[in-house]
Amino acid sequence: MPLRTLAELSDEFTDGNENFIEYDNENLVTGETVDIKLYGISERFYNYISIIILQNDDAGLFATTPVQLKGNCINPNNPDEEVLGYFRLSEVDQTSYIIN
């Protein structure tokens, strides 16, 4: 089963330069392949996904949603109806790494 991790990283201070990203997972073993995808997204989608991550990380037994998250999708038949989701276009860089 693939391990899925979602994290946001601002490029405010690097903007196209190389970055170092550390990922610790004790379940990874020698010889295992890790697929890495890095998406280039808009600032609006970055803000949206940051809120999703924040709300997911703070989830607990009695957690409440701190903010109602609205995407950029609408129902053309009823614009007043709230729709969950976010439409985006992005670029992606992908590589695989073998644990050694």
Order of alpha helices (4+ residues) and beta strands (2+ residues): beta-alpha-beta
